């Protein structure tokens, strides 16, 4: 479905990774690993087309991103490291706004999504009055409403409690079981047996190799 061929990324004059080959199929959950600075967030930004600063090729359903980008974006949901919510709006209003960009959802569906992430009773509280963990929960509620097939998630477990982690793991597994795909970064030890792991340290390039390649 999604294929990376010899993908590489340079930032601030340093090659973060190179030669990354990856195929992501329906039902896959892929965890991107590596220490801070190894390029995890940079890779996710490339995968979501936020950044086009990369080498190599990306294909969606066998087409290059030049030809298939719009179709890919129609099947993509990206949750970044920041929650990406409007603090002046309530959780319900944030999800109504998000829903308006998609197929649309009724009030019952929105309230069920908020209840699923533990925000029952906070539907009408302005988001500036919520905690960081609750902000993250508002963002995660989008996963219960999106029709997107591909989820790209940057540290989705940040600032949520143990029960929230368990609920999110269950949701990811259900999405994969239904034919969806998940690509995520996390420092959380996940309890999903079928998860695939990609460690960016396996695609590091030494300074000497990079200089030689640049000069070739």
Rosetta constraint file for C-alpha pairs under 8 A:
AtomPair CA 1 CA 23 HARMONIC 7.31 0.50
AtomPair CA 1 CA 24 HARMONIC 6.02 0.50
AtomPair CA 1 CA 25 HARMONIC 5.20 0.50
AtomPair CA 1 CA 26 HARMONIC 6.94 0.50
AtomPair CA 1 CA 59 HARMONIC 7.95 0.50
AtomPair CA 1 CA 60 HARMONIC 5.76 0.50
AtomPair CA 1 CA 61 HARMONIC 4.64 0.50
AtomPair CA 1 CA 62 HARMONIC 7.18 0.50
AtomPair CA 2 CA 23 HARMONIC 5.86 0.50
AtomPair CA 2 CA 24 HARMONIC 5.12 0.50
AtomPair CA 2 CA 25 HARMONIC 6.77 0.50
AtomPair CA 2 CA 58 HARMONIC 7.39 0.50
AtomPair CA 2 CA 59 HARMONIC 5.79 0.50
AtomPair CA 2 CA 60 HARMONIC 4.77 0.50
AtomPair CA 2 CA 61 HARMONIC 6.26 0.50
AtomPair CA 2 CA 62 HARMONIC 7.88 0.50
AtomPair CA 3 CA 21 HARMONIC 7.57 0.50
AtomPair CA 3 CA 22 HARMONIC 5.71 0.50
AtomPair CA 3 CA 23 HARMONIC 4.45 0.50
AtomPair CA 3 CA 24 HARMONIC 6.28 0.50
AtomPair CA 3 CA 58 HARMONIC 5.70 0.50
AtomPair CA 3 CA 59 HARMONIC 5.06 0.50
AtomPair CA 3 CA 60 HARMONIC 6.52 0.50
AtomPair CA 3 CA 62 HARMONIC 7.89 0.50
AtomPair CA 4 CA 20 HARMONIC 6.90 0.50
AtomPair CA 4 CA 21 HARMONIC 5.19 0.50
AtomPair CA 4 CA 22 HARMONIC 4.98 0.50
AtomPair CA 4 CA 23 HARMONIC 6.36 0.50
AtomPair CA 4 CA 56 HARMONIC 7.67 0.50
AtomPair CA 4 CA 57 HARMONIC 5.97 0.50
AtomPair CA 4 CA 58 HARMONIC 4.67 0.50
AtomPair CA 4 CA 59 HARMONIC 6.53 0.50
AtomPair CA 5 CA 19 HARMONIC 7.35 0.50
AtomPair CA 5 CA 20 HARMONIC 6.43 0.50
AtomPair CA 5 CA 21 HARMONIC 4.77 0.50
AtomPair CA 5 CA 22 HARMONIC 6.85 0.50
AtomPair CA 5 CA 56 HARMONIC 5.78 0.50
AtomPair CA 5 CA 57 HARMONIC 5.13 0.50
AtomPair CA 5 CA 58 HARMONIC 6.27 0.50
AtomPair CA 6 CA 18 HARMONIC 6.63 0.50
AtomPair CA 6 CA 19 HARMONIC 3.91 0.50
AtomPair CA 6 CA 20 HARMONIC 4.78 0.50
AtomPair CA 6 CA 21 HARMONIC 5.32 0.50
AtomPair CA 6 CA 55 HARMONIC 7.51 0.50
AtomPair CA 6 CA 56 HARMONIC 4.96 0.50
AtomPair CA 6 CA 57 HARMONIC 6.79 0.50
AtomPair CA 7 CA 17 HARMONIC 7.93 0.50
AtomPair CA 7 CA 18 HARMONIC 5.78 0.50
AtomPair CA 7 CA 19 HARMONIC 5.27 0.50
AtomPair CA 7 CA 20 HARMONIC 4.73 0.50
AtomPair CA 7 CA 21 HARMONIC 6.61 0.50
AtomPair CA 7 CA 54 HARMONIC 6.89 0.50
AtomPair CA 7 CA 55 HARMONIC 5.51 0.50
AtomPair CA 7 CA 56 HARMONIC 4.35 0.50
AtomPair CA 7 CA 57 HARMONIC 6.24 0.50
AtomPair CA 7 CA 58 HARMONIC 7.75 0.50
AtomPair CA 8 CA 15 HARMONIC 7.63 0.50
AtomPair CA 8 CA 16 HARMONIC 7.43 0.50
AtomPair CA 8 CA 17 HARMONIC 5.30 0.50
AtomPair CA 8 CA 18 HARMONIC 3.84 0.50
AtomPair CA 8 CA 19 HARMONIC 5.90 0.50
AtomPair CA 8 CA 20 HARMONIC 6.54 0.50
AtomPair CA 8 CA 54 HARMONIC 5.59 0.50
AtomPair CA 8 CA 55 HARMONIC 4.84 0.50
AtomPair CA 8 CA 56 HARMONIC 6.25 0.50
AtomPair CA 9 CA 15 HARMONIC 5.99 0.50
AtomPair CA 9 CA 16 HARMONIC 5.63 0.50
AtomPair CA 9 CA 17 HARMONIC 5.71 0.50
AtomPair CA 9 CA 18 HARMONIC 6.50 0.50
AtomPair CA 9 CA 39 HARMONIC 7.83 0.50
AtomPair CA 9 CA 42 HARMONIC 7.67 0.50
AtomPair CA 9 CA 43 HARMONIC 7.68 0.50
AtomPair CA 9 CA 53 HARMONIC 6.78 0.50
AtomPair CA 9 CA 54 HARMONIC 4.69 0.50
AtomPair CA 9 CA 55 HARMONIC 6.23 0.50
AtomPair CA 10 CA 14 HARMONIC 5.40 0.50
AtomPair CA 10 CA 15 HARMONIC 4.18 0.50
AtomPair CA 10 CA 16 HARMONIC 5.52 0.50
AtomPair CA 10 CA 17 HARMONIC 7.43 0.50
AtomPair CA 10 CA 53 HARMONIC 7.51 0.50
AtomPair CA 10 CA 54 HARMONIC 6.91 0.50
AtomPair CA 11 CA 15 HARMONIC 6.37 0.50
AtomPair CA 11 CA 16 HARMONIC 6.78 0.50
AtomPair CA 15 CA 204 HARMONIC 7.80 0.50
AtomPair CA 15 CA 205 HARMONIC 6.71 0.50
AtomPair CA 15 CA 210 HARMONIC 7.17 0.50
AtomPair CA 16 CA 37 HARMONIC 7.82 0.50
AtomPair CA 16 CA 38 HARMONIC 5.87 0.50
AtomPair CA 16 CA 39 HARMONIC 5.61 0.50
AtomPair CA 16 CA 204 HARMONIC 6.45 0.50
AtomPair CA 16 CA 205 HARMONIC 7.39 0.50
AtomPair CA 17 CA 38 HARMONIC 7.39 0.50
AtomPair CA 17 CA 39 HARMONIC 7.02 0.50
AtomPair CA 17 CA 200 HARMONIC 6.62 0.50
AtomPair CA 17 CA 201 HARMONIC 7.73 0.50
AtomPair CA 17 CA 203 HARMONIC 5.05 0.50
AtomPair CA 17 CA 204 HARMONIC 4.72 0.50
AtomPair CA 17 CA 205 HARMONIC 6.24 0.50
AtomPair CA 18 CA 203 HARMONIC 5.46 0.50
AtomPair CA 18 CA 204 HARMONIC 6.43 0.50
AtomPair CA 18 CA 205 HARMONIC 6.61 0.50
AtomPair CA 19 CA 56 HARMONIC 7.86 0.50
AtomPair CA 19 CA 203 HARMONIC 6.35 0.50
AtomPair CA 20 CA 203 HARMONIC 6.33 0.50
AtomPair CA 24 CA 28 HARMONIC 6.22 0.50
AtomPair CA 24 CA 30 HARMONIC 7.75 0.50
AtomPair CA 24 CA 181 HARMONIC 7.25 0.50
AtomPair CA 25 CA 181 HARMONIC 6.76 0.50
AtomPair CA 26 CA 176 HARMONIC 6.95 0.50
AtomPair CA 26 CA 179 HARMONIC 4.76 0.50
AtomPair CA 26 CA 180 HARMONIC 5.20 0.50
AtomPair CA 26 CA 181 HARMONIC 5.30 0.50
AtomPair CA 27 CA 175 HARMONIC 7.65 0.50
AtomPair CA 27 CA 176 HARMONIC 4.10 0.50
AtomPair CA 27 CA 177 HARMONIC 5.72 0.50
AtomPair CA 27 CA 178 HARMONIC 7.06 0.50
AtomPair CA 27 CA 179 HARMONIC 4.73 0.50
AtomPair CA 27 CA 180 HARMONIC 5.33 0.50
AtomPair CA 27 CA 181 HARMONIC 5.35 0.50
AtomPair CA 28 CA 176 HARMONIC 6.10 0.50
AtomPair CA 28 CA 180 HARMONIC 7.33 0.50
AtomPair CA 28 CA 181 HARMONIC 5.02 0.50
AtomPair CA 28 CA 182 HARMONIC 6.33 0.50
AtomPair CA 28 CA 194 HARMONIC 8.00 0.50
AtomPair CA 28 CA 195 HARMONIC 7.15 0.50
AtomPair CA 28 CA 196 HARMONIC 7.28 0.50
AtomPair CA 29 CA 172 HARMONIC 7.81 0.50
AtomPair CA 29 CA 173 HARMONIC 7.97 0.50
AtomPair CA 29 CA 176 HARMONIC 6.79 0.50
AtomPair CA 29 CA 181 HARMONIC 5.88 0.50
AtomPair CA 29 CA 182 HARMONIC 4.63 0.50
AtomPair CA 29 CA 183 HARMONIC 5.95 0.50
AtomPair CA 29 CA 184 HARMONIC 7.86 0.50
AtomPair CA 29 CA 194 HARMONIC 7.44 0.50
AtomPair CA 29 CA 195 HARMONIC 5.15 0.50
AtomPair CA 29 CA 196 HARMONIC 6.06 0.50
AtomPair CA 30 CA 182 HARMONIC 6.08 0.50
AtomPair CA 30 CA 183 HARMONIC 4.71 0.50
AtomPair CA 30 CA 184 HARMONIC 6.34 0.50
AtomPair CA 30 CA 195 HARMONIC 5.94 0.50
AtomPair CA 30 CA 196 HARMONIC 4.69 0.50
AtomPair CA 30 CA 197 HARMONIC 5.66 0.50
AtomPair CA 30 CA 198 HARMONIC 7.10 0.50
AtomPair CA 31 CA 183 HARMONIC 5.97 0.50
AtomPair CA 31 CA 184 HARMONIC 5.09 0.50
AtomPair CA 31 CA 185 HARMONIC 5.64 0.50
AtomPair CA 31 CA 186 HARMONIC 7.29 0.50
AtomPair CA 31 CA 195 HARMONIC 6.95 0.50
AtomPair CA 31 CA 196 HARMONIC 6.09 0.50
AtomPair CA 31 CA 197 HARMONIC 4.81 0.50
AtomPair CA 31 CA 198 HARMONIC 6.20 0.50
AtomPair CA 32 CA 40 HARMONIC 6.50 0.50
AtomPair CA 32 CA 183 HARMONIC 7.25 0.50
AtomPair CA 32 CA 184 HARMONIC 6.06 0.50
AtomPair CA 32 CA 185 HARMONIC 5.08 0.50
AtomPair CA 32 CA 186 HARMONIC 7.64 0.50
AtomPair CA 32 CA 197 HARMONIC 6.01 0.50
AtomPair CA 32 CA 198 HARMONIC 4.91 0.50
AtomPair CA 32 CA 199 HARMONIC 5.94 0.50
AtomPair CA 32 CA 200 HARMONIC 7.17 0.50
AtomPair CA 33 CA 40 HARMONIC 7.03 0.50
AtomPair CA 33 CA 185 HARMONIC 6.51 0.50
AtomPair CA 33 CA 186 HARMONIC 7.50 0.50
AtomPair CA 33 CA 197 HARMONIC 6.90 0.50
AtomPair CA 33 CA 198 HARMONIC 5.89 0.50
AtomPair CA 33 CA 199 HARMONIC 4.48 0.50
AtomPair CA 33 CA 200 HARMONIC 6.17 0.50
AtomPair CA 34 CA 38 HARMONIC 5.79 0.50
AtomPair CA 34 CA 39 HARMONIC 7.85 0.50
AtomPair CA 34 CA 40 HARMONIC 6.95 0.50
AtomPair CA 34 CA 199 HARMONIC 5.46 0.50
AtomPair CA 34 CA 200 HARMONIC 5.43 0.50
AtomPair CA 34 CA 201 HARMONIC 5.93 0.50
AtomPair CA 36 CA 40 HARMONIC 7.87 0.50
AtomPair CA 38 CA 200 HARMONIC 6.40 0.50
AtomPair CA 38 CA 201 HARMONIC 6.91 0.50
AtomPair CA 39 CA 43 HARMONIC 6.00 0.50
AtomPair CA 39 CA 200 HARMONIC 7.26 0.50
AtomPair CA 40 CA 44 HARMONIC 6.45 0.50
AtomPair CA 40 CA 185 HARMONIC 6.88 0.50
AtomPair CA 40 CA 200 HARMONIC 7.37 0.50
AtomPair CA 41 CA 45 HARMONIC 6.16 0.50
AtomPair CA 41 CA 154 HARMONIC 6.88 0.50
AtomPair CA 41 CA 185 HARMONIC 7.80 0.50
AtomPair CA 42 CA 46 HARMONIC 6.30 0.50
AtomPair CA 42 CA 51 HARMONIC 7.79 0.50
AtomPair CA 43 CA 47 HARMONIC 6.20 0.50
AtomPair CA 44 CA 48 HARMONIC 6.22 0.50
AtomPair CA 44 CA 152 HARMONIC 6.93 0.50
AtomPair CA 44 CA 153 HARMONIC 7.93 0.50
AtomPair CA 44 CA 154 HARMONIC 7.34 0.50
AtomPair CA 44 CA 184 HARMONIC 7.98 0.50
AtomPair CA 45 CA 49 HARMONIC 6.17 0.50
AtomPair CA 45 CA 50 HARMONIC 5.09 0.50
AtomPair CA 45 CA 51 HARMONIC 5.38 0.50
AtomPair CA 46 CA 50 HARMONIC 6.02 0.50
AtomPair CA 46 CA 51 HARMONIC 4.82 0.50
AtomPair CA 46 CA 52 HARMONIC 6.02 0.50
AtomPair CA 46 CA 53 HARMONIC 7.41 0.50
AtomPair CA 46 CA 54 HARMONIC 7.31 0.50
AtomPair CA 47 CA 152 HARMONIC 7.91 0.50
AtomPair CA 48 CA 73 HARMONIC 7.70 0.50
AtomPair CA 48 CA 76 HARMONIC 7.64 0.50
AtomPair CA 48 CA 78 HARMONIC 6.82 0.50
AtomPair CA 48 CA 152 HARMONIC 7.47 0.50
AtomPair CA 57 CA 64 HARMONIC 7.36 0.50
AtomPair CA 58 CA 64 HARMONIC 6.11 0.50
AtomPair CA 58 CA 65 HARMONIC 6.07 0.50
AtomPair CA 59 CA 63 HARMONIC 5.14 0.50
AtomPair CA 59 CA 64 HARMONIC 4.44 0.50
AtomPair CA 59 CA 65 HARMONIC 5.62 0.50
AtomPair CA 59 CA 68 HARMONIC 7.70 0.50
AtomPair CA 60 CA 64 HARMONIC 6.35 0.50
AtomPair CA 60 CA 65 HARMONIC 6.48 0.50
AtomPair CA 60 CA 68 HARMONIC 6.15 0.50
AtomPair CA 60 CA 69 HARMONIC 7.60 0.50
AtomPair CA 60 CA 72 HARMONIC 6.48 0.50
AtomPair CA 61 CA 68 HARMONIC 7.90 0.50
AtomPair CA 63 CA 67 HARMONIC 6.18 0.50
AtomPair CA 63 CA 68 HARMONIC 5.63 0.50
AtomPair CA 64 CA 68 HARMONIC 6.01 0.50
AtomPair CA 64 CA 69 HARMONIC 7.76 0.50
AtomPair CA 65 CA 69 HARMONIC 4.62 0.50
AtomPair CA 68 CA 72 HARMONIC 6.12 0.50
AtomPair CA 69 CA 73 HARMONIC 6.17 0.50
AtomPair CA 70 CA 74 HARMONIC 6.27 0.50
AtomPair CA 71 CA 75 HARMONIC 6.68 0.50
AtomPair CA 72 CA 76 HARMONIC 6.33 0.50
AtomPair CA 73 CA 77 HARMONIC 7.92 0.50
AtomPair CA 74 CA 148 HARMONIC 7.10 0.50
AtomPair CA 75 CA 147 HARMONIC 7.48 0.50
AtomPair CA 75 CA 148 HARMONIC 4.46 0.50
AtomPair CA 75 CA 149 HARMONIC 5.18 0.50
AtomPair CA 75 CA 150 HARMONIC 5.97 0.50
AtomPair CA 76 CA 148 HARMONIC 5.15 0.50
AtomPair CA 76 CA 149 HARMONIC 6.26 0.50
AtomPair CA 76 CA 150 HARMONIC 4.84 0.50
AtomPair CA 76 CA 151 HARMONIC 6.01 0.50
AtomPair CA 76 CA 152 HARMONIC 7.49 0.50
AtomPair CA 77 CA 146 HARMONIC 7.55 0.50
AtomPair CA 77 CA 148 HARMONIC 5.84 0.50
AtomPair CA 77 CA 149 HARMONIC 7.86 0.50
AtomPair CA 77 CA 150 HARMONIC 6.31 0.50
AtomPair CA 77 CA 151 HARMONIC 4.98 0.50
AtomPair CA 77 CA 152 HARMONIC 6.22 0.50
AtomPair CA 78 CA 151 HARMONIC 6.06 0.50
AtomPair CA 78 CA 152 HARMONIC 4.79 0.50
AtomPair CA 78 CA 153 HARMONIC 5.88 0.50
AtomPair CA 79 CA 83 HARMONIC 7.15 0.50
AtomPair CA 79 CA 84 HARMONIC 7.71 0.50
AtomPair CA 79 CA 139 HARMONIC 7.42 0.50
AtomPair CA 79 CA 140 HARMONIC 7.99 0.50
AtomPair CA 79 CA 151 HARMONIC 7.95 0.50
AtomPair CA 79 CA 152 HARMONIC 6.43 0.50
AtomPair CA 79 CA 153 HARMONIC 4.92 0.50
AtomPair CA 79 CA 154 HARMONIC 6.23 0.50
AtomPair CA 79 CA 156 HARMONIC 7.48 0.50
AtomPair CA 80 CA 84 HARMONIC 7.46 0.50
AtomPair CA 80 CA 153 HARMONIC 6.12 0.50
AtomPair CA 80 CA 154 HARMONIC 4.91 0.50
AtomPair CA 80 CA 155 HARMONIC 7.52 0.50
AtomPair CA 80 CA 156 HARMONIC 7.93 0.50
AtomPair CA 81 CA 153 HARMONIC 7.89 0.50
AtomPair CA 81 CA 154 HARMONIC 5.09 0.50
AtomPair CA 81 CA 155 HARMONIC 5.85 0.50
AtomPair CA 81 CA 156 HARMONIC 7.23 0.50
AtomPair CA 82 CA 136 HARMONIC 7.98 0.50
AtomPair CA 83 CA 135 HARMONIC 6.19 0.50
AtomPair CA 83 CA 136 HARMONIC 5.32 0.50
AtomPair CA 83 CA 138 HARMONIC 7.77 0.50
AtomPair CA 83 CA 139 HARMONIC 5.46 0.50
AtomPair CA 84 CA 139 HARMONIC 6.88 0.50
AtomPair CA 85 CA 94 HARMONIC 6.55 0.50
AtomPair CA 85 CA 135 HARMONIC 7.32 0.50
AtomPair CA 85 CA 138 HARMONIC 7.56 0.50
AtomPair CA 85 CA 139 HARMONIC 6.73 0.50
AtomPair CA 86 CA 94 HARMONIC 6.61 0.50
AtomPair CA 86 CA 127 HARMONIC 7.28 0.50
AtomPair CA 87 CA 126 HARMONIC 6.66 0.50
AtomPair CA 87 CA 127 HARMONIC 4.52 0.50
AtomPair CA 87 CA 128 HARMONIC 4.72 0.50
AtomPair CA 88 CA 126 HARMONIC 5.90 0.50
AtomPair CA 88 CA 127 HARMONIC 6.13 0.50
AtomPair CA 88 CA 128 HARMONIC 6.26 0.50
AtomPair CA 89 CA 93 HARMONIC 5.62 0.50
AtomPair CA 89 CA 94 HARMONIC 5.94 0.50
AtomPair CA 89 CA 126 HARMONIC 5.39 0.50
AtomPair CA 89 CA 127 HARMONIC 5.89 0.50
AtomPair CA 90 CA 94 HARMONIC 6.13 0.50
AtomPair CA 90 CA 123 HARMONIC 6.38 0.50
AtomPair CA 90 CA 124 HARMONIC 5.15 0.50
AtomPair CA 90 CA 125 HARMONIC 5.24 0.50
AtomPair CA 90 CA 126 HARMONIC 4.24 0.50
AtomPair CA 90 CA 127 HARMONIC 5.17 0.50
AtomPair CA 91 CA 95 HARMONIC 6.33 0.50
AtomPair CA 91 CA 114 HARMONIC 7.73 0.50
AtomPair CA 91 CA 122 HARMONIC 7.26 0.50
AtomPair CA 91 CA 123 HARMONIC 5.30 0.50
AtomPair CA 91 CA 124 HARMONIC 6.55 0.50
AtomPair CA 91 CA 125 HARMONIC 7.06 0.50
AtomPair CA 91 CA 126 HARMONIC 7.20 0.50
AtomPair CA 91 CA 127 HARMONIC 6.36 0.50
AtomPair CA 91 CA 138 HARMONIC 5.95 0.50
AtomPair CA 92 CA 96 HARMONIC 6.13 0.50
AtomPair CA 92 CA 110 HARMONIC 6.83 0.50
AtomPair CA 92 CA 111 HARMONIC 7.28 0.50
AtomPair CA 92 CA 114 HARMONIC 7.82 0.50
AtomPair CA 92 CA 123 HARMONIC 5.21 0.50
AtomPair CA 92 CA 124 HARMONIC 6.42 0.50
AtomPair CA 93 CA 97 HARMONIC 6.13 0.50
AtomPair CA 94 CA 98 HARMONIC 6.30 0.50
AtomPair CA 94 CA 138 HARMONIC 7.84 0.50
AtomPair CA 95 CA 99 HARMONIC 5.82 0.50
AtomPair CA 95 CA 110 HARMONIC 6.72 0.50
AtomPair CA 95 CA 138 HARMONIC 7.82 0.50
AtomPair CA 95 CA 141 HARMONIC 7.80 0.50
AtomPair CA 95 CA 142 HARMONIC 6.86 0.50
AtomPair CA 96 CA 100 HARMONIC 6.14 0.50
AtomPair CA 96 CA 105 HARMONIC 7.71 0.50
AtomPair CA 96 CA 110 HARMONIC 7.53 0.50
AtomPair CA 97 CA 101 HARMONIC 7.01 0.50
AtomPair CA 98 CA 102 HARMONIC 7.03 0.50
AtomPair CA 98 CA 142 HARMONIC 7.57 0.50
AtomPair CA 99 CA 103 HARMONIC 6.73 0.50
AtomPair CA 99 CA 104 HARMONIC 4.83 0.50
AtomPair CA 99 CA 105 HARMONIC 6.01 0.50
AtomPair CA 99 CA 145 HARMONIC 7.42 0.50
AtomPair CA 99 CA 146 HARMONIC 7.97 0.50
AtomPair CA 100 CA 104 HARMONIC 5.36 0.50
AtomPair CA 100 CA 105 HARMONIC 8.00 0.50
AtomPair CA 102 CA 146 HARMONIC 7.35 0.50
AtomPair CA 102 CA 147 HARMONIC 7.74 0.50
AtomPair CA 103 CA 147 HARMONIC 7.94 0.50
AtomPair CA 105 CA 109 HARMONIC 6.10 0.50
AtomPair CA 105 CA 110 HARMONIC 6.75 0.50
AtomPair CA 105 CA 145 HARMONIC 7.48 0.50
AtomPair CA 106 CA 110 HARMONIC 6.48 0.50
AtomPair CA 107 CA 111 HARMONIC 6.09 0.50
AtomPair CA 108 CA 112 HARMONIC 6.05 0.50
AtomPair CA 109 CA 113 HARMONIC 6.18 0.50
AtomPair CA 109 CA 145 HARMONIC 7.60 0.50
AtomPair CA 110 CA 114 HARMONIC 6.35 0.50
AtomPair CA 110 CA 145 HARMONIC 7.49 0.50
AtomPair CA 111 CA 115 HARMONIC 6.10 0.50
AtomPair CA 111 CA 120 HARMONIC 7.66 0.50
AtomPair CA 111 CA 123 HARMONIC 7.39 0.50
AtomPair CA 112 CA 116 HARMONIC 6.07 0.50
AtomPair CA 113 CA 117 HARMONIC 6.64 0.50
AtomPair CA 113 CA 141 HARMONIC 5.35 0.50
AtomPair CA 113 CA 142 HARMONIC 7.58 0.50
AtomPair CA 113 CA 144 HARMONIC 5.63 0.50
AtomPair CA 113 CA 145 HARMONIC 7.08 0.50
AtomPair CA 114 CA 118 HARMONIC 6.43 0.50
AtomPair CA 114 CA 119 HARMONIC 5.11 0.50
AtomPair CA 114 CA 120 HARMONIC 6.16 0.50
AtomPair CA 114 CA 123 HARMONIC 7.23 0.50
AtomPair CA 114 CA 137 HARMONIC 7.96 0.50
AtomPair CA 114 CA 138 HARMONIC 7.05 0.50
AtomPair CA 114 CA 141 HARMONIC 5.84 0.50
AtomPair CA 115 CA 119 HARMONIC 5.23 0.50
AtomPair CA 115 CA 120 HARMONIC 4.62 0.50
AtomPair CA 116 CA 141 HARMONIC 7.46 0.50
AtomPair CA 117 CA 137 HARMONIC 5.73 0.50
AtomPair CA 117 CA 138 HARMONIC 7.60 0.50
AtomPair CA 117 CA 140 HARMONIC 7.23 0.50
AtomPair CA 117 CA 141 HARMONIC 6.17 0.50
AtomPair CA 117 CA 164 HARMONIC 6.82 0.50
AtomPair CA 117 CA 167 HARMONIC 7.67 0.50
AtomPair CA 118 CA 137 HARMONIC 7.50 0.50
AtomPair CA 118 CA 164 HARMONIC 7.67 0.50
AtomPair CA 119 CA 123 HARMONIC 6.75 0.50
AtomPair CA 119 CA 134 HARMONIC 7.42 0.50
AtomPair CA 119 CA 137 HARMONIC 7.45 0.50
AtomPair CA 119 CA 138 HARMONIC 7.83 0.50
AtomPair CA 125 CA 129 HARMONIC 6.90 0.50
AtomPair CA 125 CA 130 HARMONIC 7.63 0.50
AtomPair CA 126 CA 130 HARMONIC 7.37 0.50
AtomPair CA 127 CA 135 HARMONIC 7.04 0.50
AtomPair CA 130 CA 134 HARMONIC 5.81 0.50
AtomPair CA 130 CA 135 HARMONIC 6.53 0.50
AtomPair CA 131 CA 135 HARMONIC 6.26 0.50
AtomPair CA 132 CA 136 HARMONIC 6.36 0.50
AtomPair CA 132 CA 159 HARMONIC 6.51 0.50
AtomPair CA 133 CA 137 HARMONIC 6.34 0.50
AtomPair CA 133 CA 158 HARMONIC 7.59 0.50
AtomPair CA 133 CA 159 HARMONIC 4.55 0.50
AtomPair CA 133 CA 160 HARMONIC 5.17 0.50
AtomPair CA 133 CA 161 HARMONIC 7.94 0.50
AtomPair CA 134 CA 138 HARMONIC 6.29 0.50
AtomPair CA 134 CA 160 HARMONIC 7.74 0.50
AtomPair CA 135 CA 139 HARMONIC 6.53 0.50
AtomPair CA 136 CA 140 HARMONIC 6.19 0.50
AtomPair CA 136 CA 156 HARMONIC 7.84 0.50
AtomPair CA 136 CA 158 HARMONIC 7.46 0.50
AtomPair CA 136 CA 159 HARMONIC 6.93 0.50
AtomPair CA 136 CA 160 HARMONIC 7.20 0.50
AtomPair CA 137 CA 141 HARMONIC 6.10 0.50
AtomPair CA 137 CA 160 HARMONIC 7.39 0.50
AtomPair CA 138 CA 142 HARMONIC 7.26 0.50
AtomPair CA 139 CA 143 HARMONIC 7.96 0.50
AtomPair CA 140 CA 144 HARMONIC 7.74 0.50
AtomPair CA 140 CA 156 HARMONIC 7.66 0.50
AtomPair CA 141 CA 145 HARMONIC 7.13 0.50
AtomPair CA 142 CA 146 HARMONIC 6.04 0.50
AtomPair CA 149 CA 179 HARMONIC 7.63 0.50
AtomPair CA 149 CA 180 HARMONIC 4.79 0.50
AtomPair CA 149 CA 181 HARMONIC 6.27 0.50
AtomPair CA 150 CA 180 HARMONIC 6.01 0.50
AtomPair CA 150 CA 181 HARMONIC 4.88 0.50
AtomPair CA 150 CA 182 HARMONIC 5.90 0.50
AtomPair CA 150 CA 183 HARMONIC 7.80 0.50
AtomPair CA 151 CA 180 HARMONIC 7.85 0.50
AtomPair CA 151 CA 181 HARMONIC 6.21 0.50
AtomPair CA 151 CA 182 HARMONIC 4.73 0.50
AtomPair CA 151 CA 183 HARMONIC 6.24 0.50
AtomPair CA 151 CA 184 HARMONIC 7.98 0.50
AtomPair CA 152 CA 182 HARMONIC 5.96 0.50
AtomPair CA 152 CA 183 HARMONIC 4.85 0.50
AtomPair CA 152 CA 184 HARMONIC 5.67 0.50
AtomPair CA 153 CA 182 HARMONIC 7.58 0.50
AtomPair CA 153 CA 183 HARMONIC 6.33 0.50
AtomPair CA 153 CA 184 HARMONIC 4.58 0.50
AtomPair CA 153 CA 185 HARMONIC 6.60 0.50
AtomPair CA 154 CA 184 HARMONIC 5.64 0.50
AtomPair CA 154 CA 185 HARMONIC 5.15 0.50
AtomPair CA 154 CA 186 HARMONIC 7.06 0.50
AtomPair CA 155 CA 184 HARMONIC 6.92 0.50
AtomPair CA 155 CA 185 HARMONIC 5.21 0.50
AtomPair CA 155 CA 186 HARMONIC 4.67 0.50
AtomPair CA 155 CA 187 HARMONIC 7.47 0.50
AtomPair CA 156 CA 184 HARMONIC 7.72 0.50
AtomPair CA 156 CA 185 HARMONIC 7.72 0.50
AtomPair CA 156 CA 186 HARMONIC 7.03 0.50
AtomPair CA 157 CA 165 HARMONIC 6.14 0.50
AtomPair CA 157 CA 168 HARMONIC 7.92 0.50
AtomPair CA 157 CA 186 HARMONIC 7.03 0.50
AtomPair CA 157 CA 188 HARMONIC 7.14 0.50
AtomPair CA 160 CA 164 HARMONIC 5.65 0.50
AtomPair CA 160 CA 165 HARMONIC 6.54 0.50
AtomPair CA 161 CA 165 HARMONIC 6.24 0.50
AtomPair CA 162 CA 166 HARMONIC 6.38 0.50
AtomPair CA 163 CA 167 HARMONIC 6.20 0.50
AtomPair CA 164 CA 168 HARMONIC 6.11 0.50
AtomPair CA 165 CA 169 HARMONIC 6.15 0.50
AtomPair CA 166 CA 170 HARMONIC 6.27 0.50
AtomPair CA 167 CA 171 HARMONIC 6.28 0.50
AtomPair CA 168 CA 172 HARMONIC 6.19 0.50
AtomPair CA 169 CA 173 HARMONIC 6.23 0.50
AtomPair CA 169 CA 190 HARMONIC 7.39 0.50
AtomPair CA 169 CA 191 HARMONIC 7.50 0.50
AtomPair CA 169 CA 192 HARMONIC 7.29 0.50
AtomPair CA 170 CA 174 HARMONIC 6.18 0.50
AtomPair CA 171 CA 175 HARMONIC 6.13 0.50
AtomPair CA 172 CA 176 HARMONIC 6.28 0.50
AtomPair CA 172 CA 182 HARMONIC 7.21 0.50
AtomPair CA 173 CA 177 HARMONIC 6.08 0.50
AtomPair CA 173 CA 192 HARMONIC 7.31 0.50
AtomPair CA 174 CA 178 HARMONIC 6.18 0.50
AtomPair CA 175 CA 179 HARMONIC 6.66 0.50
AtomPair CA 175 CA 180 HARMONIC 5.21 0.50
AtomPair CA 175 CA 181 HARMONIC 7.17 0.50
AtomPair CA 176 CA 180 HARMONIC 4.57 0.50
AtomPair CA 176 CA 181 HARMONIC 5.56 0.50
AtomPair CA 176 CA 182 HARMONIC 7.16 0.50
AtomPair CA 199 CA 203 HARMONIC 7.71 0.50
AtomPair CA 200 CA 204 HARMONIC 6.70 0.50
AtomPair CA 205 CA 209 HARMONIC 6.29 0.50
AtomPair CA 205 CA 210 HARMONIC 6.28 0.50
AtomPair CA 206 CA 210 HARMONIC 6.23 0.50
AtomPair CA 207 CA 211 HARMONIC 6.08 0.50
AtomPair CA 208 CA 212 HARMONIC 6.12 0.50
AtomPair CA 209 CA 213 HARMONIC 6.11 0.50
AtomPair CA 210 CA 214 HARMONIC 6.13 0.50
AtomPair CA 211 CA 215 HARMONIC 6.20 0.50
AtomPair CA 212 CA 216 HARMONIC 6.10 0.50
